[in-house]
Amino acid sequence: MAVMGINGQSVEENDFFVSGKVYCDTCHCGFITEASHYIPGARVAVRCMDEADNQIFYREEKTDDNGVFRIRVNGDHAQDSCVAEALSSPTGCNTHAYTNVGPVYLTHNNGIRSNERWTGPFGFKSNEVLAVCQSVMKQYTMLDETAV
């Protein structure tokens, strides 16, 4: 049965929505800090492969002004391997970081009743580490005090 979605499009009951955020890792530490910011316009894709490693689903979207993506995936993919991946950033923060791919489980055969799936956050590294990162890393005790 189809229902009307937020944007007026028909949404099937077995469609899924994969959401997450894309951020700029300005401290090159591999996680979000107070010096990080979210990236608008980053390209993100969801890809599903069948057991024979054939691509059976692919959809790409861009993040909104807050760095959030939401990608609609048609159908249940219980037997498939699906991932979300941050592909590119339109900003100077565009070097792939450590966290650019994440699995997504697009089935109701796993006990999750909701059609919403979250993954990420995905990060890109800035070209240079910000000066403020030294004090930020001290908060996480990730900076050797003797190296300062």
Secondary structure, 3 states (H helix, E strand, C coil): CEEECCCCCEEECCCEEEEEEEEEECCCCCCCCCCCEECCCCEEEEEEECCCCCEEEEEEEECCCCCEEEEEECCCCCCCEEEEEEEECCCCCCEECCCCEEEECCCCCCCCCCCEEECCCEEEECCCCCCCHHHHHHHCCCCCHHHC
